[in-house]
Amino acid sequence: MSLTELAKDFVDLCRHNENLEAIRRYYSDDIVSVESAGSPEAPAEMNGIDAVRKKNQWWVDNHEIHSAEINGPFIGDNRFAVEFIYDFTHKPSGKRMKMGEMALYTVRDGKVVREHFYYNPGA
């Protein structure tokens, strides 16, 4: 599968709210996940597929998504970027907000080996 095919299928899964399936299909067991703004629930850097799955499950469990706009993929040499714009409610606080993020994914041997998120909190 080419990088372009992988990236397009990855984005299509995300557009259908199947992010966990995208992770299952395309992430390396040794994935490195970087959040530009770490928190107790999502440290700045996480290593390994189990940690990434747990982080994503935490997001699903703690946020009600009202809408999601997903733009891309934007293809590079061994990378692709995706823009995510979310309107969501943080369930524990009841606070509704919008957030934009750009995700840069690095691919090696047909698997995502690194993801890095950059935020635009006023999206």
N, C-alpha and C positions, 0 to 999 in steps of 0.2 A: 504494500500500500504506500502510495506517495505521501509526502508531507501534506500536500494540498488536500488529498482525499481524507486523510486522518483529521486534519483541522476542520474541514467542512462537516464531517460526520460528528466530531466532537461538539461543534457549535450547534448542529441540528439537535443533538441530544439535549443540550442545555436549553435550547428554545422550547423543548417539550417537557421541561422541568424534570429531566432525567440525568441530573448532574452526577448522581451516585453511579449510574450505569456508565457514564463517560469515564469516571474514575476506574471502574472495574475493567473496562475494555482497554483503556489506553495508558494508565499510569504504571510506571515501573515499580517493582517492590521496594526499590531504593530511592523513591521520589524525595526530593527536597522541596519543601514549601516555605516560601518567605512572605511574610506579611510586613508591609512597610510600617505599619503601626501595630505593634504587638499588644496583647492584653492577657489577663490571666486565663481566659478561655482559649485564646489563639496566640500562643507565643510568637515572637518575631520569626523564629525558624523552627520548623518541625522536620523530622527525618523519618522516612519509612511509610509504607502504605497504611499500616494500622493507625498511625497518628493522624494521617490525612483523612482517613475515613471517619475517625472519631471527631475531628474538627468539623467536617461537613455534616455529620449527624447532629452535632451540637447546634449548628446554624439552622438546620431544618426544624429541630425541636424547639428552638427559642425565637423563631421569627415567622410571622405570618406575612407572606408575600402578596401584595395587592396587585402589583404589575412588575414585569421585568422586560426591559428592552435589551436585546443582545445584538451587538454589531460586530461584524467580522465574518470570517477570520481575515486578518491582515498577515500575509505570508512573508517570511524572511528566509535566510539560508537554511538553518536548522531550527528555526523558531517560528511561532505564530503568536499574534496578539488578538485579544478579544476584549471589547468594551462591554461592560455590564452596567445597566442603570436600573436600580431597584427602588420601588416604593414599598415600604414594609413597616410593620409594627413589631417592635421588640416586645415579645409576650410578657416577660417578667415585669417590665416597667409600664407597659401599655403605651409607650411613646411611639408615635408614627413619624417616620422620616424618609427622606430620599437620600440615596447614596450612589455615586458613580465610582466605578473602578475600572482600571485597565489591567488586564492579566497578560503576562508574557510567559509563554510556555516554550521550553526547550525540549527538543525531541532527539533521541538517539536510538538507533536500531528499532524504530517503529513504536517506541514508548516515550511518554512524557517523563523526563527525568528531573525536571525543575519547573516550578511555577513561582512567579513573583507578582504580587498584587500592589498596585499603585492607586491611591484613593483620591477622589474628588468629593469631599463630604457635602458640598453645596450643589450637587448635580440637579 
